[in-house]
Amino acid sequence: MSFTELAQIKSQVQAARAAAIARFRDHGRADTLLADLRRAVDQALRDLLTLRPLPAGAALAAVGGYGRGELYPHSDVDLLILLPQAPSSADEAAVEGLVASLWDLGLEPGHSVRTIEDCEREAQADITVETALLESRWLAGSRSLFRRFGSAMADCLDARTFFLAKRVELQQRHARHQETPYALEPNCKESPGGLRDLQVILWMARAANFGRGWGQIAQAGLLTPTEARTLRSAEQALKRLRIELHLLASRREDRLLFDLQPGLAQVYGIADTATRRASELLMQRYYRAAGQVTQLNVILVQNIEERLFPRPDSEAIVIDTDFRQLHERLDIVSDDAFERNPSLMLRAFLVMQQHLTLTGMSARTMRAIWHARGRIDADFRKDPANHRLFLEILQQPQGIVHELRRMAMLGVLPRYLPVFKRIVGQMQHDLFHVYTVDQHTLQVLRNVRRFTMPEHAQEYPLASQLVAGLEKHWLLYVAALFHDIAKGRGGDHSQLGAVEVRRFAKQHGLSAEDAELVEFLVRNHLLMSAVAQKRDLSDPAVIEEFTRQVHDERHLTALYLLTVADIRGTSPKVWNAWKGKLLEDLYRLTLERLGGRRVDTGTVLSQRRDEATRLTRLAGLTDTERDQFWQQLDVAYFLRHEPSEIAWHTRHLYYQSAPGKPVVRVRPTEHAEGLQVMVYTRDVPQLFVNTCGYFDSKSLSIQDARVHTTRHGWALDSYIVLPQENGSDLRSLASLVEHELAERLTHANAAPPSGARTRQSRRSKAFPIVPQAELQPDERSQSWRLMVTATDRPGLLHALARVFSRNEISLIMAKVMTLGDRVEDVFIISGPTLDRPRVQMQFERDVLQALAGEETQQDFAPLAGPM
């Protein structure tokens, strides 16, 4: 075989591919392109076989998607080289040469070499192999061998076994994708509601001889003509989307990645609006289609199961005149039940909650609800009977989240609450939510529900305790439903949502007291996290102000529960034990104030000193040893540290108030999620810069920093740092940090150590945040409050520390709030330069440059100035 002949085949297949894509751009029909690409590769393979023949008696078959007759622009070419007997050395050499030539053609083959017996054995062992072989198509070689292979595979196929295996495979795949089509970067092939869901139905139906296409499946009675048209339309839309992804990425890419979404929107001719990006509108279209596929997939799988595993209707148990239990599922007595009485749609979900023996709804019931959902109109929503049914669903002791999810999937919840419909598939580009608004809302509902379940008490100890004493805790479900209901409209979604929940409360007859509570929760659902994570909780004035805002214990408790549920419903990366502790501290301090206890500086100071005294005595320190060290500490130190921290510092420092070299002590935090670090050394320039630089080099994220200078000029600084990877050996890490940080501070002029650096995430690149910095004077002291918001990136706090140092700014305290890829940090700072307006403006510009990653070379030069 000459190189020229191979190059000619490659040129021909590339030209055919380019022509097929050009035709697709003209007419946009997905199936035509997939068939054209398949034919181009078919021809290339047959041409290649004239140069690289198959072993004698062998056959070449297309399998998988290629066998089905579909080839996407950058998909693998899945091939089966079928041999009549085990290969000889000559056969192996021929196959190796053929496969190498396929790579030379740029076809990226996925190939297997098997005999018929090998295929039978592999198919029995692996459902994926059996499925791929089910869609085999002859390409070249022995037709008789291929026919024998087809007969053998048909004989091996058992429709019931195949169905059960594919259903398990489907469930496992959905679990890998968090059981939702509403991920922010869904996989249009593998995610729930994607192409694979449609293919599973076709495979199941084909194995059971119910048909090979949607029309035949409908003729078999498994689909209505309307459902068949819906699925056919969704299939074409998903195929086109996958094609566009491949073409846009110039590689095999099935995920709707953030950086590809704007380009996709442009391809589809979608433009930005005043309040929403084009990519958001594109994704909302996708989610609606994926939601339809998910819902019909559930119905079809159940229909096929009932055909393959028939059970007599005589097993039905009557529930009432409208519903019965059939094979552990809720079934309607009459096909026109919901058309005749639309209110039964809501009652169906209530019946599901009230009968624990029901494991789900029958396909007949779900289909009837799906087709009758249009009866939920303005009159339906005004009917007091339906208001009572909806509130009953929220007030049941079990099944609340399951049924609300089912209501959302079947289109009932968006119809009953039109404001909810507006957030279905609504993207969130705030860099910390990982779900669409509707899915986040359901996650928050799930979290509130878990507070009430004994099996989750260990996960949410305080929340579980508090919800048990909260009267009408179901009002939290109302607040959760509405807390983000106004996102995507522009404006303050908390205020707009408060208006919506007020309207809901009035319409559904909530008492004035209950209506006021849910409105308060929706309007203030961000308040508690902001105070806990951005304000100094050791300041009595902060607690006093927050206490006035929450009014009483009922409001405080409800707000705490909703806040915990909300944060934990954003992303697995956002919640951590440190955030939990801050919220709990704020709750307890506010509760004490509501109980009549006046939180003033003198009371806090005496209590903390008394408790720290008790702890140091338990550690064996004498009062004289302790007091000698404490004489060097002022009131601010005792107000900013917990008694356990004060005692810990004292135990390590009472005998070395002026050590010859830096003292670093590290211990795991209370919940063993991160490290608490104490640094004690002579207060020198760039101390904070060097400390931040070390933490940055070790990929340790600073959550809290408290910088204090003793009366005799020594720095006593405290940090809470979290490793980026869960499961780190904290005790080993603590020993390493103690040694290395002490060495770093001893040789402060040494070059920064090299360490792991985390790249900026794709999401933060696709949806960057405009950096913001706000500097305000603290009216109660000589300090200033600097609040910054930016996209998180490696070394951000270290960069800010360099800006502080260059501008001769002293850091008193830092509170770092990291929300996924977004940071919202607060710094309490001081320095004479802040009192000079022109210098202050330059400082703010320097901060904004650091937030944007635009530091100059000056930032890396030797710095001076007290820290």
KAPE-V800816 format. One record per run of one state. SS is the DSSP state (2 for helix, 1 for strand, 0 for the rest). FROM is the first residue (numbers start at 0). TO is the last residue. If there is no record, write none. Layout:
# KAPE-V800816
ss=<SS & SS>
from=<FROM & FROM>
to=<TO & TO>
This chain:
# KAPE-V800816
ss=<0 & 2 & 0 & 2 & 0 & 1 & 0 & 2 & 0 & 1 & 0 & 2 & 0 & 1 & 2 & 0 & 2 & 0 & 1 & 0 & 2 & 0 & 2 & 0 & 1 & 0 & 1 & 0 & 2 & 0 & 2 & 0 & 2 & 0 & 1 & 0 & 2 & 0 & 2 & 0 & 2 & 0 & 1 & 0 & 1 & 0 & 1 & 0 & 2 & 0 & 2 & 0 & 1 & 0 & 2 & 0 & 2 & 0 & 2 & 0 & 2 & 0 & 2 & 0 & 2 & 0 & 1 & 0 & 2 & 0 & 2 & 0 & 2 & 0 & 2 & 0 & 2 & 0 & 2 & 0 & 2 & 0 & 2 & 0 & 2 & 0 & 2 & 0 & 2 & 0 & 2 & 0 & 2 & 0 & 2 & 0 & 1 & 0 & 1 & 0 & 2 & 0 & 1 & 0 & 1 & 0 & 2 & 0 & 2 & 0 & 1 & 0 & 1 & 0 & 2 & 0 & 1 & 0 & 1 & 0 & 2 & 0 & 2 & 0 & 2 & 0>
from=<0 & 2 & 27 & 29 & 51 & 58 & 62 & 63 & 67 & 76 & 83 & 88 & 104 & 108 & 115 & 125 & 126 & 134 & 136 & 141 & 142 & 156 & 158 & 176 & 182 & 183 & 186 & 187 & 194 & 207 & 213 & 219 & 224 & 249 & 254 & 255 & 257 & 267 & 277 & 308 & 312 & 315 & 316 & 318 & 322 & 326 & 328 & 332 & 336 & 340 & 343 & 354 & 359 & 361 & 362 & 375 & 377 & 382 & 383 & 395 & 399 & 409 & 411 & 416 & 417 & 421 & 434 & 435 & 436 & 451 & 453 & 456 & 460 & 468 & 474 & 482 & 492 & 507 & 511 & 523 & 526 & 534 & 539 & 550 & 552 & 568 & 576 & 594 & 600 & 618 & 622 & 630 & 634 & 640 & 642 & 653 & 662 & 668 & 674 & 682 & 686 & 697 & 699 & 709 & 713 & 723 & 729 & 746 & 761 & 766 & 771 & 777 & 783 & 791 & 795 & 806 & 809 & 819 & 821 & 830 & 831 & 835 & 836 & 851 & 856 & 860>
to=<1 & 26 & 28 & 50 & 57 & 61 & 62 & 66 & 75 & 82 & 87 & 103 & 107 & 114 & 124 & 125 & 133 & 135 & 140 & 141 & 155 & 157 & 175 & 181 & 182 & 185 & 186 & 193 & 206 & 212 & 218 & 223 & 248 & 253 & 254 & 256 & 266 & 276 & 307 & 311 & 314 & 315 & 317 & 321 & 325 & 327 & 331 & 335 & 339 & 342 & 353 & 358 & 360 & 361 & 374 & 376 & 381 & 382 & 394 & 398 & 408 & 410 & 415 & 416 & 420 & 433 & 434 & 435 & 450 & 452 & 455 & 459 & 467 & 473 & 481 & 491 & 506 & 510 & 522 & 525 & 533 & 538 & 549 & 551 & 567 & 575 & 593 & 599 & 617 & 621 & 629 & 633 & 639 & 641 & 652 & 661 & 667 & 673 & 681 & 685 & 696 & 698 & 708 & 712 & 722 & 728 & 745 & 760 & 765 & 770 & 776 & 782 & 790 & 794 & 805 & 808 & 818 & 820 & 829 & 830 & 834 & 835 & 850 & 855 & 859 & 866>
